[in-house]
Amino acid sequence: MMTDELQRQIAEQLTDDDTFIAWLEPGASEERIELLDYFQRRLINEVSVASFTLLDMEQMWQRLLQLNGGEFSRVWRKKVEVIDWVIPQADGKSCTRSCCFRAEGLLAIYEEVLAAR
């Protein structure tokens, strides 16, 4: 898809809640996901896109849960929504990592879980 066509289609589909873009490159079987604003500023001219989907925070959260990279939960602490990620350790114990439920944190966890697969 040419850059102008891609920009037009993104603009047509974009809602106020969309934060991420998931896309497939021609011939690829694994989709890539990035923050939408970063994609539009830095990547749109550098990648080939066969198809794409815009995602909001909840849709991205569901994608993270589907990876089965540990046990995830969302909790509120001091008026801030937080992701808790329980990670099993080799010694049978587990550790819990936490980060704010924001786009950057959600994508960072998603990428870390994906890389560990």
Backbone hydrogen bonds, N-H to C=O, Kabsch-Sander energy under -0.5 kcal/mol:
donor,donor_aa,acceptor,acceptor_aa,energy
6,L,2,M,-2.6
7,Q,3,T,-2.8
8,R,4,D,-2.1
9,Q,5,E,-2.6
10,I,6,L,-2.6
11,A,7,Q,-2.4
12,E,8,R,-2.0
13,Q,9,Q,-1.9
14,L,10,I,-2.0
18,D,15,T,-1.1
19,T,55,L,-2.7
20,F,55,L,-2.5
21,I,34,E,-2.5
22,A,53,T,-3.0
23,W,32,R,-2.6
24,L,51,S,-2.5
28,A,25,E,-2.5
32,R,23,W,-2.8
34,E,21,I,-2.0
36,L,19,T,-3.0
39,F,35,L,-2.6
40,Q,36,L,-2.6
41,R,37,D,-1.9
42,R,38,Y,-3.4
43,L,38,Y,-0.9
43,L,39,F,-1.0
44,I,39,F,-2.4
46,E,43,L,-2.3
47,V,43,L,-1.5
50,A,24,L,-3.5
50,A,48,S,-0.5
51,S,24,L,-1.2
53,T,22,A,-2.8
55,L,20,F,-2.5
60,M,56,D,-2.2
61,W,57,M,-2.4
62,Q,58,E,-2.1
63,R,59,Q,-1.8
64,L,60,M,-2.2
65,L,61,W,-2.3
66,Q,62,Q,-1.9
67,L,63,R,-0.7
67,L,64,L,-1.2
68,N,65,L,-1.1
71,E,86,V,-2.1
72,F,70,G,-0.6
73,S,84,D,-1.9
75,V,82,V,-2.5
77,R,75,V,-0.5
77,R,80,V,-2.8
80,V,77,R,-1.4
82,V,75,V,-3.5
83,I,99,C,-3.5
84,D,73,S,-2.9
84,D,82,V,-0.5
85,W,97,R,-3.2
86,V,71,E,-3.1
86,V,84,D,-0.5
87,I,85,W,-0.6
87,I,95,C,-3.4
89,Q,93,K,-3.5
92,G,89,Q,-1.7
95,C,87,I,-2.1
97,R,85,W,-2.6
97,R,95,C,-0.5
99,C,83,I,-1.8
101,F,81,E,-3.0
102,R,100,C,-2.1
106,L,102,R,-2.7
107,L,103,A,-2.5
108,A,104,E,-2.1
109,I,105,G,-2.3
110,Y,106,L,-2.3
111,E,107,L,-2.8
112,E,108,A,-2.1
113,V,109,I,-2.8
114,L,110,Y,-2.5
115,A,111,E,-2.3
116,A,112,E,-1.4
117,R,113,V,-0.5
117,R,114,L,-1.0
